[in-house]
């Protein structure tokens, strides 16, 4: 039998390497852009600058926030996401439409997570009209970049400052009510934009955490022993716990993975100073909300014996 020449063998090796190191394995599986405000970038918490080098801030402000937590979760799950963010404090989608389309339009996106102002409309609280209109406009713009883009809307949480203090539409209502109203607004916005795949039920996951005894529902009367405060010092924005729960819901909703599959030894919670019990409780709240909407199936991480958490491994 005639043997192949050394040159032919070398050519074969090169071909194999080219096929093995394909663009799909070199580049991220999916590009993901977060468009939002302080509820995305993590105002009032250590999460704001958490692992900022793991994501790309299109405004060059060094933000990590919820996008970096999502990136960490997907890395731990073996999923390949290239994560970007474009955020502005105190803004709704109308601001991004008026001022940031040149930044957002730099490239097509596979997936986009976005939300508006915490009260649906900063000028007319609990009125979803602006959110519905701007969601449709932004979705159309994103579809112009990529006809197959998948958009996910984040329905945010009940603000304790608007529930327990006077002067707002939610003053004196149950803490769950604002999250329900905000979710209704986002459902209406989703119905009016074909690119929207689903809503990230963050606010309702917060409510579950309160109702299940993980989080304290009223920070104004003190935080009960062994409960966490999902809000930060202003009782408006989130604490590390609140942003962590937000990221867990987004992770589960976008990937279909049970947040509990990350385990109570999940490294980002550890790096942010959370106990394994707290991590486990927040993952459970996220799972229960996602499962109630058939967004995930039960697949918790079951270990033969407890494993102590360690710092996250930095991706190469």
Beta strands, then each sheet from edge to edge (+ up, - down):
strand 1: 30-36
strand 2: 56-57
strand 3: 81-87
strand 4: 111-114
strand 5: 150-155
strand 6: 196-201
sheet 1: 2+ 3+ 1+ 4+ 5+ 6+
end
